[in-house]
Amino acid sequence: MIEDVEILDERDIDRILKRMAHKILEVHKGTKDLVLIGIQTRGVHLAKRLRANIYAIEGDEVPTGNVDITLYRDDWTRISHHPVVQATDILFSLDDKQIILVDDVLYTGRTIRAAMDAVIDFGRPDRIELAVLVDRGHRELPIQADYVGKTVVTGKSETVNVRLKEKDGEDRVVITKAVGP
């Protein structure tokens, strides 16, 4: 039997993204040279929400793009012989920028490594940071987030599912685990 345990609801996600926007502005002392890059799929929606929160706080529009990491993954041939590649839209220079990669869940670190490789193909940023809604641990690479919405302890057999209105029709985060025999 499968059980979903909700760890974040719509209000939690909204509060977390507002807090993260404030923290980003505090660390960077504003928006100068700041760029947000969302990782397909849900990281794109989270990056847009962070951009809106930053605009509401600071009144500045932060350039925001998105990156697909499918062909940068070290396991893409294992996933499918016909991978589905989504759009990468980075319509501005990344040279000397303060980039914040945005993703929904940080797990092994492999997605983030692939995203950094993809971003560097577009220019030479001054710095790359990471913002994630949920950090669930179990790293396989030495990668950590600079901005974390919620840290949760999970088993390797569990999954963390982020559902966002833009993609799934609702905002919530659940941990799915097998229960019983």
N, C-alpha and C positions, 0 to 999 in steps of 0.2 A: 504494500500500500504506500502511496506517495502522500506526503503532508507538506503543505505550504505554511510557513510561519512568516507573517508580515513583520518586517523590521522598520520600515519607513512608510508613512502614508503621504498624501499630497501636501499637507501642511508641513510635515517634517522636511520634505524635499525642498519646498519653497524657502523655509527658514535656513536650511543648509546652504543653498545657493546664494542667498543674501549674505550670509556670514562669510562664505568663501570670497565673494566679490569685495567685501570690506577688507578682508585679510590681504587679498591681492593688491588692492590700492594702498594699503598700509605698507606692505613690503616694498612696493615699487614707487611709493610716494607720488602716486598719480598714474597717468596713462601714457606718458612720453615713451615712445618706441615699443609700446606694449602691443602684442598680437595674440589672438586666441585661435587655436587650430583644433577643431573637433575631429575625433577619430570615428570614422563610419562604424556603426550607424548612430547609436544613441549618444555618443560623445558629441556629435554634430549638434543635436538638439540641446544638450547641456551647455555647450559653448555659446549658442545663441541666447540662452537664458542668462548666462553669466554676463554676456555683452549687454543685455537689456538692464540687468541689475547695476552694472557699472555705469551705464548711461544715466540711470535714475539717481545714482549717488553723486556722480562727478560731472554729468552733463557733457561728457566727451564720448564720441563714437569710436570704439576700438575696432580696428580691422579684424575681421573674423573669416576664417576659411575652414576647409575640411579636407581630410586626407583619407584615402583608402589604402590599407596596408596589405591587401590580399597577396600581391605579387612580391612583397618584401618579407613575408613570413618564412621562417625556416622550415615549416612543415606543409607548405601549400600543396605540394605534390601528393602528400598523404591524405589531404582533405578531399580533393577532387581533381580529376584530370581535366575538368572544365570549370575552373573557378569563376564565380560571379564577381566581376570587378565593378565597384561603384565609382561614383565621381570623386575626383580630387579637384577641388577648386581653391587655388591659392593665386589670387589675382593681384598681388602686390609683392614687393620685394621683401625678402626675409633677411637680407644682409643687415647686420648690426642690430637686429631686433631682439626684444625680450619676448620669447615665445613661451606661451603656456599651452601645452598639449592638454586636451580635455577628454576624459573617457569615463565610462560608467563604472566599471569594476576593474580593480587592479588585482591580479591573481599571480601568475607565474612571472610576469614581467616581459614575456616574449612579444606581446602586442606592442608594448611601449618601445622596445628595442627596434621593432620593425617600423614604427611610426617615426622614430628619430632618424633612421636611415632614409625614409621617404622625404622627410622635411629637409634634411641636409642636401638632398638632390636639387632643392629649389633655391638654395643660397646658403650663406654662412651667417647664422644668427650669433648674436653676442652671448646669449644664454638660452637654454631650454629648461623649462620647469614642467611639472606635472600636477594637474588637478584631477582628482577622481571623486566620484560620489561615494563609492564604497571600496574599502581596502579589506580584502578577505584573507590576506597572508598567503603562505605556501610559495614563496618566491623560488624560482629556478635561476634567476639572474639578479645581479646586485643593483636593483632598481627600487627606488622609494618615491612616494609622492610628496610634493611640497605642500599641497593643500588637499586635505582629506575631509570628506563630509562625515563619514562614519566608518569606524574600524570594527569589524566583526570577526569572531573566532568561528571558523567553519572546519568541517571535516573534508577531506579530499573527495569523498563520495557525494557531498552536498553541492548544490549549485546555487548561485546568487542570481536571481532574475530581476532586472530592472525593467519596469514598464513605464513608458512615458506617453503622455497624451498624444503627442505628435505622431507616434508610431503605433501605439497599442491602445489608444483610447482612454487610458487611465494613468495616473501617477501613483506608483507604489513599488516597493522593493520587497521581495520575498525570498526566503531561503527554502529551497525544496530539498526534502530528504526522504529517504525510504524509511518506513516505520513498520515494525513487526517482522514476522517470519519471511 
